Amino acid sequence: MWRRYLMWFAHEHIDFRFQEIQSIIKLFDIPIRYVEKPCTNKPYWIVEVPSEEHVKLIASRSVLLKNCIELWSRAKTGARLHSNLKQALMNKSGKWIVGERSDKDSSELDICPGELISSCCSSDISYKVHVETFCNHFSMKEKVDKIEKFCYLPLNGSVNLKKPDITLAYIEFYGIDCNNVPEEPYDLFFGKWVADGQRDLIQAHSLKKRKFIGNTSMDAQLSLIMANQAQVSNGHIILDPFVGSGSLFIAAAHFGAYVWGSDIDYMMLHARTRPTRCGQKVRTKEENIRSNMKHYGSESKYLDVIVSDFSLPMWRSDLKFDAIVTDPPYGVREPTEKIGIERDNYSLSEEHLEHHVPSKVEYGLPQLYSDLLNFAARHLELHRRLICWYPVVRSDYSDEELPSHPCLELVANSEQVLSKLTARRLLTYEKIKDYTSDVHIDKSMVMPNFREKYFAMGEISRREKKERRAEEIAQTLRMKSQKNLLKRE
């Protein structure tokens, strides 16, 4: 018998919710049915899966999921919620049934199997009832009053508020507009708590707790979401070719992967750049990627990082990775560079070769992303994934501008808004066929120049602010002049 569950999400990074859960479901090969089509204007889904263990597997990975509840009753009103529960106690069929139809939404008439409730009513099973509201707040007394209304449930065990054997959850949903809260909830739910998501990892992996961070270190929650979308698992070998301070290593290693990285920035990899934390004047010797890994107990998963130019091939052609997870530089807070020189016919004498530091030139985004996709097509295992961020100007964005490759299929595309004008999109590619030289994409792929547009928008914005400020000053002076004239008259 498939059971029905309420999946309750944190109301943040909404555009990433479906992609993260779908990646986890595919990773564990979990069959699932959606009672309602998932949408973005509700912080919950109602699903059916074959067993409770499947739900626990999803919760063991997801950082956007708050908790999962075995659903006993759902209704639009409190009276209907309690009526459903009372009917469920008499439902001996062992399956969900539909009660008498009314002009209400038929979903609130579904009656759960009575065995779900009776299995929790033994005298040796302690319990507590947790009340949660979304977009509303109640005092403790009001919550207790709501709990008392469930007194008809045949719960014979003792109440234990600290370590109960089971937790029953009552949830009221008042919409997502905090400035327009209705008098009555839109939806009510009651059931047995099954599992919490991995929200605690966000604080445990917080950048504030790390010894080594940089200007563009990825925050913990997004790093974990990227690892989930990459379907990282025990024993996988993961590469970050633009590793920076190694934030993505922490998330991948947490899920059991071995991590390997490279970056052209020697100073960053050796922690010789200017400190990022406010008030810190110099970096300490302990600041490095290995120290971060050691702090989280995952040093054994750390393979190495290499100072290298991603535009110049350095890997064996037969080397394969289980996933490539990266955040390429956009040329805004970090430069996009590769080794090169703009002078023609340049050569270096042998006497200067030993201590030579190669010059660098701009590594344009079209070249960078074509190299990245070609590399993924060559070095990813079949049906494995490339996860990368892609910057966009929101007003100019279209799906057609996204990088593509014949060997890779774009399976997920989620947006994180950065400002009124800009955003970045988390792209998930899956390798669908083996690489051959005839499908190598050209480095001159047509892509908008994000860096030029970004700084052009900045100039326009600054000019507009100056003009607006000048107009405000002029208006203030005109008002003062008019007041002086009135006083003279």
N, C-alpha and C positions, 0 to 999 in steps of 0.2 A: 504494500500500500504506500503510495506516494503521500508524503505529509506536506502540509502548508506552513510556510514560514513568513514572518515579517522581517525584512532586512532594513534596519534603520541606519541611516548614514549621517555623518557630519555634513553640515550644509556649507561646504567650502570645496573649491576645486571641482565644481559640479560637472564641468565638461570632461573631466578625467574619470568620472565614476564608472560609466558603462565600460570603458576600455579596460580599466584595471580589473574589474570583476570578470569580464569576458576572457582576459588573458589568464587569470587564475583558474577559471573553469576549464579552459582548454589545456592548461598545464596538468591538471589532475584528472582530466577526462571525466568531468562531472556532468551527468545528464540533468537538465533543468527545464522547467516549464514556467512561463510568466503568466500569472493570473491576470495581470494588467500590464500593458506595455510600459516599460520604464520611461519616465519623463523627468524633466529638470525642475518642474515647479512643485515637486514633493520630495521630502527627504527620506522616502521609503519606497521599497518595492515589495510586492507580494508574489512569492514564488512557490513552486512545488518541486521537491527533490525526493529521491527514493528513500533517503535515511538521514538521521541526525548527524552521522559521521561526515556526510558530504558537506553539510552546513559548517561543521567545525573545521573542515579543511579550508573552506573559503575564508572563514574568520581568522585562521592561523596565518594568513598572508596579507589580508587587506588592511591598509591604513586609513582608507576613507570610510570604512564600515565601523559604526559604533558598536552595534550588537545585533544578534539574531534572536528572534523569539518564535517559539512554536505557537502558531496562532490558534487560539480557541474561539475567539469571537471578534467580529468587526462590525461596526454599525455607524450610522450617522447621528444617532441619538442615544442617550444613556439608557432610556427605557428599552429600546430595541437590543442594545448590547446585553443587558441582563436577561431579556427574554430569550435571546439566542443561547446563552449559557445554560439557562434552565431547561431548554429543549435538548441541548447537547447531553445533559445528564441522563436523558431518557433515550438517547440515540444509541442503540445496541448494534447497529448495522456494521460498524467497523469502517465506515467510509463517510465522506462528506455528503450531506444531502441538502436539498433546497426546500425551505419552508414555503408557507403560503405566499403567493405573490401579492404585492401591493403597488401603490404608485411610487414607492421608494425605489432606490437603486437596488437591483436584485442581489448585488454582491453582499449586502448587509443581511440577507436571509439565509446565507450558507450556514449550516449547522455542523460543527465538528463531531467526530466520533466520540462517544462518551468515555471510551477507554483511555483517551488522553488525559481526561480529568481524574478518573478513578485511580489511575496509576500513581497519582500524587497524594492520595487521601489516606494512606496507611498511617497508623498511629506512631510508627517509629520514624516518620519522615518529617523533619522540621522545615519550616518555611518562613518567608517574609514576603510582603507585597511592596513593590517599588512603584511610585507614581511619578510620571514624567509628563511635562507639557512642552509643546513646541510653540514658540511665539506668544507665550503667556506665562504668568507666574501666580502661584498660589501659596498661601501661608501653610505652615505645618498643620494647623488645625483643619484647614480646608482639605488638605490631603488625607488626613485621618478620617474625616467625614466621608470622603469618596471610598476609602478602603472599607469602611463599615458597611457600605451598601452591598458588599460581596459576602455577607454573613451566611447566605444560603448555601454556599459551596461546602460540601462535606469534608472539610479539611480537618482531620482528626489529630494531626501531629501538633507539636508545640511550636510557638513562635520563637524564632531565633534571629535577631537583627544583625548579628555579627558574622556568623558562619552557618547559614541555613543549608539544608540539603538541597532545597530548590528555591528559586526566586520567581515569584509571579510578577508580571509587569503589566501595569495599566497606563496607557498612553493616550493623551488628547492632542490632536493636531488642529491648530488655529490658523493655518495658512502660513505664508512666508513674508507677509507685509507687516512688519512690526509697528508701523505707523497707522495701521488700520485693522486693529484686532477685533474680530466679531464677538458678539456676546456669547454665542454657543460654538463649540468646536465643529469643524467640518468632518472630522473622522475620529473614531474612538477604537482602541484596540486593547485586547486582553489576551494574555497567554503566558507560557512558561519560558523564562530566559534559558537560552541554550549556550551561547558563546559570545564573548566580546571580540571586537576586532583588535588590531594592533596599534591603537592610538597611543599607547604608552611609549612606543618606540620613537615617536616624534620628539618627546622631551628627553628621552634617554640619549638620542643621537643629536641633540641640539648643538648648533655651531658654538653656542656660548660655553659648552663644556669641553671643547676640543683645544688641544695645545696649538695646533697649526691650522690656520685658515688664511684665505687670500681675499682679494677684492671681489672675486666672482665665485666664491665657494657656493655650491648648490645647497639649498636648505634641506633639512633632513626629510621632510615629508615628500617633497618632489623626488628626492633621490630614491626613496623607497618605492614610490609609484613607478619610477623608471625601471627599477629592478624587477618589479612585478610584471610590467609590460614586456620586459625582456625574457620573462619566464625563467629567471635564474633559479637554479636548483643545485643540490649537493654535487660537488665534484666538477661542476662546469668551469671552464676557463674563459674569463671575461677580459676584454681589452677596452681601455679608454685611451685613444690616441691623442687626446688633448687633456691630459690628466690634471694639470694645475696643482691644487692642494689636495687632490685625491678624495673629494667628498663622495663621489660615486662608488669608490672602493668600499666605504664603510657599509653601505646598503647591500651591495652585491655579496660581500663577505658574510654579512649577517645571515643571508639565506644559503650559505654553504659554498659559495663560489671561490675559486682561486683567481686573483686579480693581477693584471699586468697592465702597465701604462707607459706612455711616452709623452714628451713635450719638448718643444724647441727652446723653452725658457729655462736656461740653466740656473739663473738667479732664483727663480721661484722654486724649482725642485730642490735646491740646496738652501732654501730659507734665507736668502741674502737680500730679498727685496724689502722695501719699507714696510714696517708692521701695519697691519690692518686695524687692530683694536685701538680704540680711542685712548690716548694717554700713554701708550707703549712707545718707547723711543727706539729700542733695538730689539731684534729677535734673539731668542735664547738658543742654545745648542740643542735643546730637546725638541725644537720645532721642526718636524719633518713628517712625511707621510707614514713612515714606519711607527713613529710615536703614537699617531692617531690610531693605527691598527692595534697596537699593543694596548692602548687605553681601553679598547672595546673587546679585548681578548681574542682578536682574530689575526694576530701576527703570523700564525702558521699558514694563513690563506694568502699572505702577501708574497708574490713572486719577485717582482722588481719594477722599477721605473727606469726609463732610458731617455737620455737627452738625444733627441733626433728630430729631423725635419720630416714631417708627414708627407710632403710632396715628393720626397726622394725615397724610393723603395729600399727597404732594409731587411725585410722578412723573407724567409725561404718560401718558395712558391707553393710548397705542399703543406705549409703550416695552416691549421684550421682553428677557429675560435667558436665557442658555443654562443657567444653574444658579443656585440660591440655596443657599448653604452657610453655616450659622450655628449658634451656640451661644447661645440666648437666656438672659438672667439668670433665676435661680430665686428670687431674694429672700433668699438665705442669705449668701453672701460679697459679692454685688453686689446693689444694690437694683433692684427692678422698678418703674420710674417712668414716668409720662407727664405732659405739661403739663396743668395743670388747677388748679382751686381749689374748695374745698368750700363756700365761701359762695355763697349765691344772689344773683342780680341784681348781680353784681360788675361794675364798669366802671372803666376807667383813663383818666385825663385825658391830653390831648395833651402837656402839659408834662412829664409823667413817662414818656411812651411811649418816648422816645429811649433812655433809660438803664435801662429796665425789664428785670429778669430774671424770666422767667415762673416762677410757682410750680409745684410738682409734687405729684402725688398718686400713690397706689399703682396700679400697672398689673397687675391680677390675671392669673394664668396663663390662666384661661379666655378673657379678652379678648385677651391677647397671642397665644395660639395660634390663635384664630379669625381675628385680623387677619393672622397669618402665612400661614395656609392660603388665606384669601381673596386676599391679595396674590399668592401663588404661582399661584393659579388665573387671576388677571388677567395677570400679567407674565411667566410662564414661556412659552417656546416649547413647542409641542405635542411631547409625548413626551420632554420634558426633565425634570430632577429637582430636588426640594427635599430637602436633607439637614439635619436638625436634631436636637438632643438633647432628651430629654424626661425630667424627674426623676420617680421613683416611690418609694413606700414598698413595700418588697419583699413584706411580708406582705399588703398590700392590692391588689397588682397583678393586673390582668386585661386581656386584649387588648381587651375592650369599652370600656375607659376611654380608649383612645388617641384623639387628635383625628382627625377624618375630614372629607372634603369630596367632594361628588359629582364634581368635576372631577379629583380626584387619587386614585390607587390606591397603597396602601401595599405596596411590593414588597420591603422588607427591614426587619427589626426585630431589633437585636442589643443584648445587655445588657452593661454594664460595672458590676460590683459596686463600690460606693463604701465601704460599711461593712456590718456585720451587719444593719442596719436599712434602709439606702437603696441605691439604684442609679440609673443613668440609662440610657436606651435610645436608641440611634442609629436614628432613623426615616428611611427613604428613601421618598419619595413620587414617583410619576411622573404627569405630567399626561396624562390620557387623552382629554380633550375640551375644547373651547373654553369660556371663561367666558361666562355670561350672567347678567343681574341676578336672574333667578328662582332661581338656585342659590347665591346668596349665603348663607353660614351665619351664624347669629345669634351675637352676642358673648356670649350667656348660655349657651353650650354647657355641658353638665354635665361637670365635671371635679373631681377631688379637690383640695383646697387643700393642695399639697405643703408650702408654707412653714409653715402652721399646724401640720400634723402633725409636721414636722421639729423645730420648736422644742418642741412638746408632748412628743415622744419624748426630747428633750434634758433637759427638766425631770424626766421620769420616771426617766431614766438617772441624773441627778445625785442625785435623792432616794433611789434604790436604793443608790447608792454610799455615801451618808451613812448610811443604815440599816445596810448591811453593815459599814461601818467602826465604827459604834456597837456593833453586836453583837460584833465582834471585840475591841473594847476591853473590853466587859463580860465576855466570856469569859476574857480575859487576867486581869482583876481577880479573877474567881472562882477561877481556878487559883492565883493568888498567895495569896489568902485561905485556900484549902485547904492549901497548903504551910505557911503560917504556923501553922495549927491543928495540923498534924502535928508541927511542930517543938516546939510548946508541950507537946504530949502526951509 
